Amino acid sequence: MPSPPITLTTDFGTRDHYVAVMKGVIAQLAPQVTVVDVTHEIEPQNLVQAAFVLRQVLPWFPRGTVHVVVVDPTVGSARRILAGRYAGQIVLVPDNGIISLVHRDFRVEDLRLVEDQRHFLPSISATFHGRDIFAPVAARLASGLSLDRLGPQAAEVTVWRVARPTISEDYVLRGQIIHTDRFGNLITNIARSDLVTTYKHRRDVQIYLGAICIGPIRTSFHEVAAGEPLALIGSMELLEIAINQGSAATHFQPAPQLEVIVR
């Protein structure tokens, strides 16, 4: 059987050597393993973005995959490192909340503190745990190391209270923007299932970004003219606000707490 892949998600960017060094460590310890770059363009220290990307990636990889996420503002401190198995896959992350969305949406099968330094590199820097801890541990996990060899079970982990859309008595659904992709599409926390449950067979609901009416839910971009806004259910099964051939983020410049309203 081929070894499962390792995925890498970081805020390191690609202009420096950091990602290549992590891959070099993995190549030395597990040359048979395929490494998949998810993204290295997480905004610096943006834990929410990292958690969102990890949640979207996990369902599409095979059992045994090792997902490494290194967005780690407190590297070198007393913060812990977690290795958890969800849906037959392993998530290797700092204990800083990145695991929150996966922990919410998937059953945890095992969750360990990464403490056994025999699986690290011999010398540990204070600023590059991606190289010295995450990469060698991921290589060994992909090569068959069991989670229980890393350390004790994690009794408590850092998990954020993740906002969900709310529904009022007059059937107004209120959500928020949780992610902006590179096209400037504003991705909300309102899922298709929320809309189906709330409005059943109604087809006349309108989407608002704050006080701005975006219009009805469309099925594709071409239903509006170039430069016009629209709302649609994207590939993540979440409601998105977009501009056909443009950037909704640039056009609307929404404030962080601006509500997305369906009524």
For each residue, the residues with C-beta under 8 A, 3 or more apart:
1:
2: 32
3: 30 32 33 34 142 143
4: 33 62 63 64 65 66 142
5: 33 34 35 36 61 62 65 66 142
6: 26 30 33 34 35 36 65 66 67 68 138 139 142
7: 35 36 37 38 57 61 65 66 67 68
8: 19 22 23 35 36 37 38 40 68 70
9: 38 39 40 42 50 53 54 57 67 68 69 70 71
10: 18 19 22 39 40 42 69 70 71 130
11: 40 41 42 43 44 45 46 50 70 71
12: 16 18 19 40 70 130
13: 16 40 41
14: 19 40 41
15:
16: 12 13 19
17: 20 21
18: 10 12 21 22 128 130 131
19: 8 10 12 14 16 22 23 37 40
20: 17 23 24
21: 17 18 24 25 128 131 135
22: 8 10 18 19 25 26 68 70 130 131 134 135
23: 8 19 20 26 27 35 135
24: 20 21 27 28
25: 21 22 28 29 121 131 135 136 139
26: 6 22 23 29 30 33 35 135 136 138 139
27: 23 24 30 31 35
28: 24 25 31 139
29: 25 26 135 136 139 140 143
30: 3 6 26 27 33 139 140 142 143
31: 27 28
32: 2 3 143
33: 3 4 5 6 26 30 139 142 143
34: 3 5 6
35: 5 6 7 8 23 26 27
36: 5 6 7 8 61
37: 7 8 19 40
38: 7 8 9 53 57 67
39: 9 10 42 53
40: 8 9 10 11 12 13 14 19 37
41: 11 13 14 182
42: 9 10 11 39 46 49 50 53 71
43: 11 46 49
44: 11
45: 11 71 73
46: 11 42 43 49 50 71
47: 50 51 71 73 96 97 98
48: 51 52 178
49: 42 43 46 52 53 71 179
50: 9 11 42 46 47 53 54 69 71 98
51: 47 48 54 55 97 98 99 100 101 102 160
52: 48 49 55 56 101 178 179
53: 9 38 39 42 49 50 56 57 69
54: 9 50 51 57 58 67 69 91 93 98 99 101 102
55: 51 52 58 101 102 105
56: 52 53 59 236
57: 7 9 38 53 54 60 61 67
58: 54 55 61 67 86 87 89 91 102 106
59: 56 87
60: 57
61: 5 7 36 57 58 65 67 89
62: 4 5 65 89
63: 4 87 88 89
64: 4 88 89 90 142
65: 4 5 6 7 61 62 89 90
66: 4 5 6 7 89 90 92 138 141 142
67: 6 7 9 38 54 57 58 61 89 90 91 92
68: 6 7 8 9 22 92 93 130 134 135 138
69: 9 10 50 53 54 91 92 93 94 98
70: 8 9 10 11 12 22 94 129 130 134
71: 9 10 11 42 45 46 47 49 50 94 96 98
72: 75 79 94 96 129 130
73: 45 47 96
74: 77 79 94 96
75: 72 79 94 126 127 128 129
76: 126 127 129
77: 74
78:
79: 72 74 75 94 95 96
80: 94 95 113 114 154
81: 92 93 94 95 113 114 129 133 134 137
82: 91 92 93 94 95 99 111 112 113 114 154 157
83: 90 91 92 111 112 113 114 137 141 147 150
84: 90 91 99 102 103 108 109 110 111 112 147 154
85: 88 89 90 91 108 109 110 111 147
86: 58 89 91 102 103 106 107 108 109
87: 58 59 63 106 107 109
88: 63 64 85 109
89: 58 61 62 63 64 65 66 67 85 86
90: 64 65 66 67 83 84 85 141 147
91: 54 58 67 69 82 83 84 85 86 99 102
92: 66 67 68 69 81 82 83 114 134 137 138 141
93: 54 68 69 81 82 96 98 99
94: 69 70 71 72 74 75 79 80 81 82 98 129
95: 79 80 81 82 99 154 157 158
96: 47 71 72 73 74 79 93 158
97: 47 51 100 158 159 160
98: 47 50 51 54 69 71 93 94
99: 51 54 82 84 91 93 95 102 103 157 158 159
100: 51 97 103 104 158 159 160 162
101: 51 52 54 55 104 105 162
102: 51 54 55 58 84 86 91 99 105 106
103: 84 86 99 100 106 108 157 159
104: 100 101 159 162
105: 55 101 102
106: 58 86 87 102 103
107: 86 87
108: 84 85 86 103 111
109: 84 85 86 87 88
110: 84 85 147 148 153
111: 82 83 84 85 108 153 154 157
112: 82 83 84 147 148 150 151 152 153 154
113: 80 81 82 83 150 151 152 153 154
114: 80 81 82 83 92 119 133 137 150 151
115: 150 151 152
116: 119 149 150 151
117: 120 124
118:
119: 114 116 136 137 140 145 149 150
120: 117 124 132 133 136 137
121: 25 124 131 132 133 136
122:
123: 132
124: 117 120 121 129 132 133
125: 128 129 131 132
126: 75 76
127: 75 76
128: 18 21 75 125 131 132
129: 70 72 75 76 81 94 124 125 132 133 134
130: 10 12 18 22 68 70 72 133 134 135
131: 18 21 22 25 121 125 128 134 135
132: 120 121 123 124 125 128 129 135 136
133: 81 114 120 121 124 129 130 136 137
134: 22 68 70 81 92 129 130 131 137 138
135: 21 22 23 25 26 29 68 130 131 132 138 139
136: 25 26 29 119 120 121 132 133 139 140
137: 81 83 92 114 119 120 133 134 140 141 150
138: 6 26 66 68 92 134 135 141 142
139: 6 25 26 28 29 30 33 135 136 142 143
140: 29 30 119 136 137 143 144 145
141: 66 83 90 92 137 138 144 145 147
142: 3 4 5 6 30 33 64 66 138 139
143: 3 29 30 32 33 139 140
144: 140 141
145: 119 140 141 149 150
146: 149
147: 83 84 85 90 110 112 141 150
148: 110 112
149: 116 119 145 146
150: 83 112 113 114 115 116 119 137 145 147
151: 112 113 114 115 116
152: 112 113 115
153: 110 111 112 113
154: 80 82 84 95 111 112 113 157
155:
156:
157: 82 95 99 103 111 154
158: 95 96 97 99 100
159: 97 99 100 103 104
160: 51 97 100
161:
162: 100 101 104
163: 176 178 189
164: 189
165: 173 174 175 176 188 189 190 191 194
166: 173 174 175
167: 171 172 173 174 198
168: 171 172 174
169:
170: 263
171: 167 168 198 199 263
172: 167 168 261 262 263
173: 165 166 167 190 194 195 198 199 261 262 263
174: 165 166 167 168 259 260 261 262
175: 165 166 188 189 190 194 239 259 260 261 262
176: 163 165 188 189 257 258 259 260
177: 180 186 187 188 241 254 258 260
178: 48 52 163 187 188 189
179: 49 52 187
180: 177 184 185 186 187 249
181: 184 185 187
182: 41
183: 242 247
184: 180 181 242 243 246 247 248 249 250 251
185: 180 181 234 240 241 242 248 249
186: 177 180 209 240 241 242 248 249 252 254 260
187: 177 178 179 180 181 234 236 238 239 240
188: 165 175 176 177 178 238 239 240 241 260
189: 163 164 165 175 176 178 238
190: 165 173 175 194 195 238 239 260 262
191: 165 194 195 237 238 239
192: 195 196 233 237 238 239
193: 196 197 237
194: 165 173 175 190 191 197 198
195: 173 190 191 192 198 199 205 217 233 239 262
196: 192 193 199 200
197: 193 194 200
198: 167 171 173 194 195 262
199: 171 173 195 196 202 205 262
200: 196 197
201:
202: 199 205
203: 216
204: 216
205: 195 199 202 216 217 262 263
206: 213 214 215 216 262 263
207: 213 214 215 216 217 231 239 241 260 261 262
208: 211 212 213 214 260 261 262 263
209: 186 212 214 241 252 254 258 260 261
210: 254 258 259 261
211: 208
212: 208 209 252
213: 206 207 208
214: 206 207 208 209 229 230 231 241
215: 206 207 218 224 229 230 231
216: 203 204 205 206 207 231
217: 195 205 207 231 232 233 239
218: 215 221 223 224 230 231 232
219: 223 232
220: 223 232
221: 218 224 230 232 242 244 245
222: 244
223: 218 219 220 230
224: 215 218 221 228 229 230 244
225: 228 244
226: 244 245 246
227: 243 244 245 246
228: 224 225 243 244
229: 214 215 224 241 242 243 244 248 251 252
230: 214 215 218 221 223 224 241 242 243 244
231: 207 214 215 216 217 218 239 240 241 242
232: 217 218 219 220 221 239 240 242
233: 192 195 217 237 238 239 240
234: 185 187 237 238 239 240
235:
236: 56 187
237: 191 192 193 233 234
238: 187 188 189 190 191 192 233 234
239: 175 187 188 190 191 192 195 207 217 231 232 233 234 260 262
240: 185 186 187 188 231 232 233 234
241: 177 185 186 188 207 209 214 229 230 231 248 252 260
242: 183 184 185 186 221 229 230 231 232 248
243: 184 227 228 229 230 246 247 248 251
244: 221 222 224 225 226 227 228 229 230
245: 221 226 227
246: 184 226 227 243 250 251
247: 183 184 243 250 251
248: 184 185 186 229 241 242 243 251 252
249: 180 184 185 186 252 253 254
250: 184 246 247 253
251: 184 229 243 246 247 248
252: 186 209 212 229 241 248 249
253: 249 250
254: 177 186 209 210 249 258
255: 258
256:
257: 176
258: 176 177 209 210 254 255
259: 174 175 176 210
260: 174 175 176 177 186 188 190 207 208 209 239 241
261: 172 173 174 175 207 208 209 210
262: 172 173 174 175 190 195 198 199 205 206 207 208 239
263: 170 171 172 173 205 206 208
